[in-house]
Amino acid sequence: MASIKIVTYNVHGLNSPSRRGKVLGILRRNKADICLLQETHFKKQKIPTINRLHYSQWYHSGSDTKASKVVSIGLSKNVNFTLLDKCTDLEGRYIFIKGKVGTLTFTIENVYAPNTE
């Protein structure tokens, strides 16, 4: 199996289209196959469309009211991922996705744990 490059990045908010473009550019330059983004600040009902040209699948956790956290997972179009199950936190602090790449089953986790009391 070919290698898969995973990049994790605390983006400190992606509600601005220009900011989303900059972050996606960084991810593409780093040739990330799987992106784990923390602090996207998306509200559950207001998740913007993310350019799907390079990253065709996106999964988000999120809160109905707070937009201070929220984690997201993006998968490159080069990763032939089939989703089997998904588990998210209502507070937006974690997301687990389980799926298949070829014949292998994977669980991808993205957890945001700020160092506050």
C-alpha positions as CSV (number, residue, x, y, z in Angstrom):
1,M,0.0,0.0,0.0
2,A,1.2,3.5,-0.8
3,S,1.9,5.8,2.1
4,I,-0.7,8.3,3.3
5,K,0.5,11.7,4.6
6,I,-1.5,13.1,7.5
7,V,-1.3,16.8,8.4
8,T,-2.8,18.3,11.6
9,Y,-3.3,22.1,11.9
10,N,-4.9,24.4,14.4
11,V,-6.4,26.9,12.0
12,H,-7.9,29.4,14.5
13,G,-11.1,29.9,12.4
14,L,-12.1,29.2,8.8
15,N,-15.2,31.2,8.3
16,S,-13.5,33.6,5.9
17,P,-13.3,32.4,2.3
18,S,-9.8,33.9,2.0
19,R,-8.6,32.2,5.1
20,R,-10.0,28.8,3.8
21,G,-8.1,29.4,0.6
22,K,-4.9,30.0,2.4
23,V,-5.2,26.9,4.6
24,L,-6.2,24.7,1.6
25,G,-3.1,26.0,-0.2
26,I,-0.9,25.1,2.7
27,L,-2.4,21.6,2.8
28,R,-1.9,21.1,-0.9
29,R,1.7,22.3,-0.8
30,N,2.3,19.8,2.0
31,K,0.7,17.1,-0.1
32,A,-1.6,16.1,2.7
33,D,-3.8,13.1,2.0
34,I,-5.7,13.4,5.3
35,C,-6.2,16.8,7.0
36,L,-7.1,17.1,10.7
37,L,-8.1,20.7,11.4
38,Q,-8.8,22.1,14.9
39,E,-10.7,25.3,15.8
40,T,-12.5,25.7,12.5
41,H,-15.1,27.7,14.4
42,F,-18.0,26.4,12.2
43,K,-21.5,26.3,13.6
44,K,-23.3,23.1,12.9
45,Q,-26.0,24.8,10.8
46,K,-23.5,27.2,9.0
47,I,-20.7,25.0,7.8
48,P,-19.4,26.7,4.6
49,T,-18.7,24.9,1.4
50,I,-15.0,24.0,1.3
51,N,-13.4,23.7,-2.2
52,R,-13.7,20.0,-3.0
53,L,-11.3,20.1,-5.9
54,H,-8.4,18.6,-3.9
55,Y,-10.2,17.4,-0.8
56,S,-13.3,15.6,-1.8
57,Q,-14.7,14.4,1.5
58,W,-15.1,16.5,4.7
59,Y,-16.4,15.5,8.1
60,H,-17.1,18.0,10.9
61,S,-18.1,17.9,14.5
62,G,-19.9,20.9,15.9
63,S,-22.0,22.7,18.4
64,D,-25.4,24.0,17.7
65,T,-24.6,27.3,19.4
66,K,-20.9,27.7,20.1
67,A,-18.4,28.2,17.3
68,S,-15.3,28.4,19.4
69,K,-14.1,24.8,18.8
70,V,-15.1,22.4,16.1
71,V,-12.8,19.9,14.5
72,S,-12.9,18.7,10.9
73,I,-11.3,15.9,8.8
74,G,-10.7,16.4,5.1
75,L,-9.7,13.5,2.8
76,S,-7.9,14.0,-0.5
77,K,-9.4,12.9,-3.7
78,N,-6.5,10.5,-3.9
79,V,-7.7,8.6,-0.9
80,N,-10.4,6.1,-1.9
81,F,-12.2,6.2,1.5
82,T,-15.6,4.7,2.1
83,L,-17.3,5.8,5.4
84,L,-18.6,3.1,7.6
85,D,-19.4,5.0,10.8
86,K,-19.0,8.4,12.4
87,C,-19.0,9.6,16.0
88,T,-18.9,13.3,17.0
89,D,-19.0,15.4,20.2
90,L,-21.9,17.9,20.6
91,E,-19.4,20.4,21.9
92,G,-17.2,20.1,18.7
93,R,-14.1,18.7,20.5
94,Y,-13.8,15.4,18.7
95,I,-14.7,13.4,15.6
96,F,-14.0,9.7,14.8
97,I,-14.6,8.3,11.4
98,K,-14.4,4.7,10.6
99,G,-14.0,3.6,7.0
100,K,-12.3,1.5,4.4
101,V,-9.4,2.3,2.1
102,G,-9.1,-0.6,-0.3
103,T,-9.5,-3.7,1.8
104,L,-8.2,-2.1,5.1
105,T,-10.5,-0.7,7.7
106,F,-9.3,2.5,9.5
107,T,-10.5,4.8,12.3
108,I,-9.4,8.4,11.9
109,E,-9.6,10.5,15.1
110,N,-9.4,14.3,15.5
111,V,-9.4,15.5,19.1
112,Y,-9.1,19.1,20.2
113,A,-8.1,19.4,23.9
114,P,-7.3,23.0,24.8
115,N,-5.0,23.4,27.8
116,T,-7.5,25.3,29.9
117,E,-9.1,24.4,33.3
